[in-house]
Amino acid sequence: MSNGDGDHERFAHYVQKDKIMASALDGTPVVALCGKVWVPGRDPKKYPVCPMCKEIYESMGAGGDKGKGGKGDGK
């Protein structure tokens, strides 16, 4: 798993929606679909989506429980 290094810093990542909410409330780190671990703090709309997260999300199909609404910043 990545811990805030390299290209992961330039992307917004997909994370389970409930994990984003919990992190916002108590500051716990989240784990993106690609494996990146971080505490969200920046506006994800300012960054392109992580290609690895996008590929994983798309391969999950419509029935997956990790959705685009759970996109978190790449901080």
Residue pairs with C-beta under 8 A, 6 or more apart in sequence:
1 31
1 35
1 36
1 37
2 8
2 34
2 35
2 36
2 37
3 36
3 37
3 38
4 36
4 37
4 38
4 75
8 34
8 36
8 50
8 74
9 74
9 75
10 47
10 48
10 74
11 47
11 48
11 49
11 50
11 51
11 53
11 74
12 44
12 45
12 46
12 47
12 48
12 49
12 50
12 71
12 72
12 73
12 74
13 32
13 33
13 34
13 36
13 44
13 49
13 50
13 53
13 71
13 72
13 73
13 74
14 32
14 33
14 49
14 50
14 53
14 54
14 56
14 57
14 66
14 67
14 68
14 70
14 71
14 72
15 30
15 31
15 32
15 33
15 40
15 66
15 70
15 71
15 72
16 30
16 65
16 66
16 70
17 66
17 67
17 69
17 70
19 30
19 31
19 70
20 30
20 40
20 70
20 72
22 28
23 29
23 30
23 39
23 40
23 72
24 40
27 39
28 39
29 37
29 38
29 39
30 37
30 38
30 39
30 40
30 72
31 37
32 38
32 50
32 53
32 72
33 50
33 52
33 53
33 56
33 57
33 66
34 50
34 52
34 53
34 56
36 50
36 74
38 72
38 74
38 75
39 75
40 72
40 73
40 75
41 73
41 75
42 73
42 74
42 75
43 73
44 71
44 72
44 73
44 74
46 73
47 73
47 74
49 71
50 74
57 64
57 66
57 67
57 68
60 66
